């Protein structure tokens, strides 16, 4: 008996002695939680952080459609904080560290793409808010109160990152590097990433169109250099190069789907800004993205007549819009196209059509004479054709349009009428309002209008930023837009900046907006 009692006592003493040798940090380690993570797993999360889904306020701020029922939202420009991507940027830094820890060479896809991600996230935040912490940010406890960099410096540094990423990707491609993993956008294809880097750089240069006189930025020269050397600076060549989010059921459903039809299938009508431009141009895309206004059809309009389509002004009082929408006076978002399946359509974040219009605009502004595809008009036409092809509209022939039957149930059980639509791109393009007016103000307006149509449901706030920069297309405003009937010019800073980085936050506001975190303040980029 004594022996049996002695053995566990010895064991207890040994365990106690062992435990005493452990530090406090050792004892508080969670053995079930990894202390390190593969760079590819971090990449996967960063790629998801890039994704901006449709069916959000951002589309309403771009005036693509309106919410007509206040229980589900509104169309107001009462901007709060802009998107905060600092958590994503911390993961970008961690991805670089883990790639090297995992044995990667100094030059590797993860550290190279990190340059693109930094440029992408910092400029997206700056476009929304203005100056930001950048140089002294992301240092953790090393600097809890980082100073703000000017918007100019953020764009200048981002353009340098993109140039460096392009050069490094070229080296990796030449070396046939195949170490990139878990890339769900491009399936680890570095050549497509290189095209994306330069395509995004073109987007940023167009955002700087009001700053072409700044010798430190050299906007025109950078744009011309990219167009002049397609070998050194490859860009997207067609829609297969799009950076797009493809939906997978049931893990990642399209936001509008059979399951949400009953909640919001009739709550969103089209905006007059969008549908009005389509009908003015007699553009067949209206038959895919919108439905004819029921009251107009009842009054005798044909479902295939452009004058059967009518969108609401986002500035209209929400109560009045609700009554009209429920009375069938406005066109709804096409329920066959957007609610019939859980897969919807791919959501383009950065695309070939947009790039074509950006290049066309740059050429029209005199930044270059031509590009690999030709003149401004060549890019303009390619952008229109690409957008129409996205909706399976042929250049010549017929396609079917679908409109929900009156009284039909919703979701996947909905019943639709089918209409055959004749199309001829040459006839469409020959219209005075469509055929390119030349490298002048009228031509630039045409380019921007077509870019707006192509970005319907895609690319987050890009159309809002284009309007803010150029005034095209003409956004409408009124009591329904709030903000004293104005379109806000910027988003506010995250609330934690005011509390946790007060001195630098206050200084940034004084430098930009007379000390106020003013949503109507005009940032450096668009002055």
C-alpha positions in Angstrom: 0.0 0.0 0.0 2.8 2.4 0.8 4.4 1.8 -2.5 1.1 2.5 -4.3 0.7 5.8 -2.4 4.3 6.8 -3.1 4.3 6.5 -6.8 1.7 9.2 -7.5 3.3 11.5 -5.0 6.6 11.3 -6.9 4.8 12.0 -10.1 3.2 15.0 -8.7 6.5 16.4 -7.4 8.1 15.9 -10.9 5.2 17.6 -12.6 5.3 20.5 -10.2 9.0 20.9 -10.7 8.6 20.8 -14.5 5.8 23.4 -14.3 8.0 25.7 -12.3 10.6 25.8 -15.0 8.0 27.1 -17.6 7.8 30.9 -18.1 4.5 32.7 -17.8 4.3 33.1 -21.6 4.9 29.3 -22.1 2.1 28.4 -19.8 -0.2 30.7 -21.7 0.5 29.4 -25.1 -2.5 27.8 -26.8 -1.2 24.5 -28.3 -4.3 24.2 -30.4 -3.6 27.6 -32.2 -0.8 27.9 -34.7 1.9 30.4 -34.0 2.9 30.6 -37.6 0.9 30.5 -40.9 1.8 29.8 -44.5 2.2 32.9 -46.7 -0.3 31.3 -49.1 -3.0 31.2 -46.5 -2.5 34.8 -45.7 -2.6 35.6 -49.4 -6.0 33.9 -49.6 -7.4 36.1 -47.0 -5.9 39.3 -48.6 -7.5 38.4 -51.9 -10.9 38.2 -50.2 -10.3 41.6 -48.6 -10.0 43.0 -52.2 -13.5 41.8 -53.1 -16.3 44.4 -53.1 -19.7 42.8 -53.4 -22.7 44.3 -55.3 -26.0 45.1 -53.5 -24.6 47.7 -51.1 -24.9 51.4 -50.5 -21.9 51.9 -52.8 -24.1 51.1 -55.8 -26.7 53.6 -54.6 -23.9 56.2 -54.1 -23.0 55.5 -57.7 -26.6 56.1 -58.6 -27.2 52.8 -60.3 -30.3 51.9 -58.4 -32.4 53.2 -55.5 -33.9 51.7 -52.4 -37.6 52.6 -52.3 -38.5 51.3 -48.9 -37.0 52.9 -45.8 -37.1 49.7 -43.8 -34.4 48.3 -46.1 -32.4 51.5 -46.4 -32.3 54.8 -48.3 -30.3 56.7 -50.9 -28.7 59.3 -48.7 -25.1 60.6 -48.9 -24.7 60.9 -45.1 -21.3 59.4 -45.3 -19.7 57.9 -42.2 -16.2 56.3 -42.0 -14.5 55.1 -45.1 -13.4 51.5 -45.5 -10.6 50.6 -43.2 -8.0 48.2 -44.8 -5.3 48.4 -42.1 -6.1 44.9 -40.9 -5.6 43.6 -44.4 -2.4 45.6 -44.7 -1.1 44.0 -41.5 -1.7 40.7 -43.1 0.2 41.8 -46.2 3.2 42.6 -44.0 2.9 39.3 -42.2 2.6 37.5 -45.5 6.0 38.9 -46.6 7.6 37.8 -43.3 6.1 34.3 -43.4 7.3 33.8 -47.0 10.9 34.5 -46.0 10.5 32.4 -42.8 9.2 29.5 -45.0 12.4 29.5 -47.1 11.4 31.7 -50.0 14.1 33.6 -51.9 14.5 37.3 -51.4 12.6 37.8 -54.7 9.4 35.8 -54.5 5.8 36.2 -55.6 4.5 37.0 -52.1 6.8 40.0 -51.4 6.3 41.2 -54.9 2.5 41.1 -54.8 2.7 42.8 -51.4 3.8 45.9 -53.3 0.6 45.7 -55.3 -1.6 45.1 -52.3 -0.1 48.1 -50.4 -0.7 50.4 -53.4 -4.2 49.0 -53.8 -5.4 49.3 -50.2 -3.7 52.6 -49.4 -5.0 54.3 -52.5 -8.5 53.0 -52.0 -8.6 54.4 -48.5 -7.1 57.7 -49.6 -9.6 58.1 -52.4 -12.3 57.8 -49.8 -10.8 59.9 -47.0 -7.7 61.9 -48.0 -4.4 62.0 -46.1 -3.6 58.8 -44.2 -1.0 57.2 -42.0 1.2 55.2 -44.3 5.0 55.6 -43.8 4.8 55.2 -40.0 1.8 52.9 -40.0 1.7 49.1 -39.4 4.4 49.1 -36.7 2.1 47.8 -34.0 3.3 48.7 -30.5 6.4 50.3 -32.1 4.2 53.3 -33.0 0.6 53.5 -31.9 0.1 57.1 -33.1 1.4 57.2 -36.7 1.6 60.5 -38.5 -0.5 61.1 -41.6 1.1 61.2 -45.1 -0.3 63.6 -47.6 -2.5 62.2 -50.4 0.1 63.2 -52.9 2.8 61.1 -51.1 0.4 58.2 -50.9 -0.2 58.2 -54.6 3.4 58.9 -55.4 4.6 56.0 -53.3 1.9 53.7 -54.6 2.9 54.4 -58.2 6.5 53.5 -57.3 5.3 50.3 -55.7 3.4 49.3 -58.8 6.4 50.1 -61.0 8.6 47.9 -58.8 6.0 45.1 -58.7 5.9 45.1 -62.5 9.7 44.8 -62.8 9.9 42.1 -60.2 7.0 40.1 -61.8 8.9 40.2 -65.1 11.9 38.6 -63.4 9.8 36.0 -61.7 8.1 35.1 -65.0 11.4 34.8 -66.8 12.7 32.6 -64.0 9.6 30.4 -64.3 8.8 30.8 -60.6 5.9 28.6 -59.6 5.8 29.1 -55.8 2.6 31.1 -55.6 -0.3 29.2 -54.1 -4.0 29.6 -53.2 -4.6 32.4 -55.7 -8.4 32.1 -56.4 -8.4 35.0 -58.9 -5.8 34.0 -61.4 -4.9 30.4 -60.4 -1.3 31.5 -59.6 -0.6 32.9 -63.0 2.0 35.6 -62.6 1.6 36.9 -66.1 -2.0 37.9 -65.4 -0.9 39.6 -62.2 1.6 41.6 -64.1 -1.1 42.8 -66.5 -3.3 43.7 -63.5 -0.5 45.7 -61.8 -0.1 47.9 -64.9 -3.9 48.1 -65.5 -4.4 49.4 -62.0 -1.6 51.9 -62.4 -3.5 53.3 -65.4 -6.5 53.6 -63.2 -4.6 55.6 -60.6 -3.1 57.9 -63.2 -6.6 58.8 -64.4 -7.6 59.5 -60.8 -4.8 62.1 -60.9 -6.1 63.9 -64.0 -6.5 67.1 -62.1 -2.8 66.9 -61.0 -1.0 66.6 -64.3 0.9 69.8 -63.7 2.7 68.2 -60.7 6.3 67.6 -61.8 6.8 65.1 -58.9 4.1 62.8 -60.3 4.7 63.0 -64.0 1.2 61.7 -64.7 1.2 62.2 -68.5 4.7 60.8 -68.9 3.9 57.7 -66.8 0.8 57.0 -68.9 2.6 57.5 -72.2 5.5 55.2 -71.1 3.1 52.4 -70.3 1.3 52.7 -73.6 4.5 52.9 -75.6 6.1 49.7 -74.3 3.6 46.8 -74.1 6.5 44.3 -73.6 7.8 46.1 -70.5 4.3 47.1 -69.3 1.8 44.5 -70.4 -1.8 45.3 -69.6 -5.1 43.4 -69.9 -5.7 42.1 -73.4 -9.3 41.0 -73.1 -12.0 40.1 -70.5 -10.3 36.8 -69.6 -7.7 39.0 -67.7 -10.4 40.5 -65.5 -9.9 40.5 -61.8 -13.3 39.1 -60.9 -14.9 37.3 -58.0 -16.8 34.2 -59.1 -19.5 32.9 -56.9 -19.8 29.4 -55.5 -22.9 27.9 -54.0 -23.5 27.5 -51.0 -20.3 28.9 -49.6 -20.3 32.2 -51.5 -23.6 33.1 -53.0 -24.4 36.1 -55.2 -25.9 38.7 -52.9 -29.2 38.8 -54.9 -30.5 35.2 -55.3 -33.6 33.1 -54.9 -33.3 33.1 -51.2 -33.4 37.0 -51.0 -36.0 37.5 -53.7 -38.9 37.7 -51.3 -37.2 40.3 -49.1 -35.9 42.7 -51.6 -37.0 41.7 -55.2 -39.3 44.7 -55.4 -37.4 47.0 -53.0 -34.8 48.2 -55.5 -35.8 50.1 -58.5 -33.4 51.5 -61.1 -32.0 55.0 -61.0 -32.8 57.5 -63.6 -29.1 58.3 -63.8 -28.4 54.8 -65.1 -31.6 53.8 -67.0 -32.0 57.3 -68.4 -28.6 57.1 -70.0 -29.3 53.6 -71.4 -32.7 54.7 -73.0 -31.2 58.0 -74.3 -28.6 55.9 -76.2 -31.2 53.2 -77.1 -28.8 50.7 -75.5 -29.8 47.0 -75.5 -28.2 46.5 -72.1 -31.3 48.0 -70.5 -33.2 44.8 -71.5 -30.8 42.7 -69.5 -30.3 44.7 -66.4 -33.8 46.3 -65.9 -37.4 45.5 -66.3 -40.0 47.7 -68.0 -42.1 49.8 -65.7 -45.3 47.8 -65.2 -47.6 50.9 -65.3 -46.1 51.9 -68.6 -46.6 48.5 -70.1 -50.2 48.5 -68.8 -50.7 51.9 -70.5 -49.7 50.3 -73.9 -45.9 50.5 -74.0 -44.1 47.4 -75.5 -41.7 45.6 -73.2 -39.1 46.0 -75.9 -39.6 49.7 -76.3 -37.0 52.0 -74.8 -39.7 54.4 -73.5 -41.1 51.6 -71.3 -38.1 51.9 -69.0 -37.9 54.6 -66.4 -35.7 55.0 -63.3 -36.3 57.2 -60.3 -34.2 60.2 -59.4 -32.0 59.4 -56.3 -32.9 62.8 -55.1 -36.6 62.1 -54.9 -38.3 62.0 -51.5 -38.3 58.4 -50.4 -41.9 58.4 -49.5 -42.9 59.6 -52.9 -40.6 57.0 -54.5 -42.1 54.2 -52.5 -45.6 55.1 -53.8 -44.5 55.4 -57.4 -42.4 52.2 -57.3 -45.2 50.2 -55.8 -47.6 51.6 -58.4 -45.3 50.2 -61.2 -44.1 53.6 -62.4 -40.4 52.7 -62.2 -38.3 50.0 -63.7 -37.1 47.4 -61.2 -33.7 45.6 -61.4 -34.2 42.7 -63.7 -35.2 39.8 -61.5 -34.5 37.1 -64.0 -30.9 38.2 -64.4 -30.1 38.9 -60.8 -32.3 36.7 -58.7 -32.8 33.5 -60.6 -29.7 31.6 -59.4 -27.3 31.6 -56.5 -24.3 32.2 -58.8 -25.5 35.4 -60.4 -22.7 36.9 -62.5 -19.0 37.4 -61.7 -18.3 40.6 -59.8 -15.5 42.5 -61.6 -13.1 44.4 -59.3 -10.7 45.6 -62.0 -11.6 44.8 -65.6 -10.6 45.1 -69.3 -13.6 47.2 -70.3 -12.8 49.8 -67.6 -9.1 49.8 -68.7 -10.2 50.5 -72.3 -12.2 53.5 -71.3 -9.3 54.7 -69.0 -6.8 54.5 -71.9 -9.3 56.2 -74.2 -9.7 59.0 -71.8 -5.9 59.5 -71.3 -5.4 59.6 -75.1 -8.3 62.0 -75.5 -6.7 64.3 -72.9 -3.5 64.3 -75.0 -1.4 62.1 -72.7 -0.4 59.8 -75.6 -1.3 59.5 -79.3 -2.2 55.8 -79.3 -1.7 52.4 -77.6 -1.3 48.8 -78.6 -5.0 48.6 -79.7 -4.9 51.9 -81.6 -6.5 55.3 -81.1 -8.9 56.6 -78.4 -11.8 55.6 -80.6 -10.5 52.1 -80.9 -10.3 51.7 -77.1 -13.7 53.4 -76.7 -15.3 50.9 -79.1 -13.5 47.9 -77.5 -14.8 48.9 -74.1 -18.4 49.1 -75.3 -18.2 45.8 -77.1 -16.6 44.1 -74.1 -19.4 45.4 -71.8 -22.1 44.2 -74.1 -20.4 40.8 -74.5 -20.4 40.4 -70.7 -24.3 40.3 -71.0 -24.1 37.9 -73.9 -25.4 40.6 -76.3 -24.1 39.7 -79.8 -22.6 42.4 -82.1 -25.2 41.4 -84.7 -28.3 39.2 -84.4 -30.8 38.4 -81.6 -30.8 37.7 -77.9 -33.5 36.8 -75.5 -34.7 39.2 -72.8 -36.7 37.9 -69.8 -39.3 39.9 -67.8 -41.2 38.5 -64.8 -44.8 37.5 -65.5 -47.4 39.5 -63.6 -48.4 37.7 -60.4 -45.6 35.2 -60.7 -44.0 33.8 -57.5 -40.5 34.8 -56.8 -37.1 33.2 -56.5 -36.2 30.1 -58.6 -40.0 29.4 -59.1 -40.6 32.7 -60.9 -42.1 32.6 -64.4 -40.9 34.9 -67.1 -42.0 36.3 -70.5 -39.4 36.0 -73.2 -38.8 38.7 -75.8 -36.4 38.5 -78.7 -34.2 41.6 -79.2 -32.6 42.5 -82.5 -29.2 44.1 -82.2 -26.7 45.6 -84.6 -23.6 47.2 -83.0 -22.8 49.2 -86.1 -26.3 50.8 -86.1 -26.0 51.4 -82.4 -22.6 53.0 -82.8 -23.7 55.2 -85.7 -26.0 57.2 -83.4 -24.9 60.8 -83.0 -24.8 60.4 -79.2 -22.6 57.3 -79.4 -20.2 57.7 -82.3 -16.9 59.1 -81.0 -16.9 62.9 -81.2 -13.1 63.1 -81.2 -10.3 63.9 -78.7 -12.2 66.8 -77.1 -14.6 67.5 -74.2 -17.5 65.9 -76.0 -15.5 62.8 -76.7 -14.3 62.5 -73.1 -17.9 62.8 -71.9 -18.9 59.9 -74.2 -16.0 57.8 -72.9 -17.0 58.5 -69.3 -20.7 57.8 -69.9 -19.9 54.4 -71.5 -17.5 53.6 -68.6 -20.3 54.3 -66.2 -22.6 51.9 -68.0 -19.9 49.2 -68.1 -19.3 49.5 -64.3 -22.9 48.8 -63.4 -22.7 46.4 -60.3 -18.9 46.3 -60.5 -15.8 47.9 -59.0 -17.2 49.4 -55.8 -17.1 53.2 -55.8 -15.2 53.7 -59.0 -18.2 55.4 -60.8 -18.7 57.7 -57.8 -15.0 58.7 -57.9 -15.3 59.4 -61.6 -18.3 61.6 -61.1 -16.5 63.4 -58.3 -13.5 64.0 -60.5 -15.3 64.9 -63.8 -19.0 65.6 -63.1 -19.9 62.8 -65.6 -22.5 61.4 -65.7 -24.8 64.0 -64.2 -25.8 62.8 -60.7 -29.2 64.1 -59.5 -29.8 65.2 -56.0 -32.5 66.5 -53.7 -34.2 65.6 -50.4 -33.7 61.9 -51.0 -29.9 62.2 -51.1 -29.8 63.9 -47.7 -26.7 66.1 -46.9 -28.8 69.2 -47.6 -29.4 68.0 -51.1 -25.7 67.6 -52.0 -23.5 64.8 -53.1 -20.9 64.3 -50.4 -17.2 64.6 -51.5 -15.5 62.3 -49.1 -15.9 59.9 -46.2 -14.9 60.6 -42.6 -11.9 59.0 -40.8 -12.5 55.9 -38.7 -13.8 56.9 -35.2 -10.8 55.2 -33.5 -8.5 57.7 -35.1 -10.1 60.6 -33.2 -9.8 58.8 -29.9 -6.5 56.9 -30.3 -4.4 59.2 -32.6 -5.9 62.5 -31.7 -2.9 64.8 -32.3 -2.2 63.5 -35.8 -5.9 63.2 -36.7 -6.5 66.8 -35.7 -3.4 68.0 -37.6 -4.6 66.1 -40.8 -8.0 67.8 -40.6 -6.4 71.2 -40.2 -4.1 70.6 -43.2 -7.0 69.5 -45.4 -10.5 70.6 -44.3 -10.1 73.6 -42.0 -10.1 71.4 -38.9 -13.4 69.6 -39.7 -14.0 65.9 -40.6 -16.3 67.3 -43.3 -18.0 65.0 -45.8 -18.3 68.0 -48.2 -14.6 68.8 -47.9 -12.6 68.8 -51.2 -9.5 66.7 -51.0 -6.2 67.5 -52.8 -6.8 64.9 -55.5 -9.8 66.7 -57.0 -9.0 70.4 -56.3 
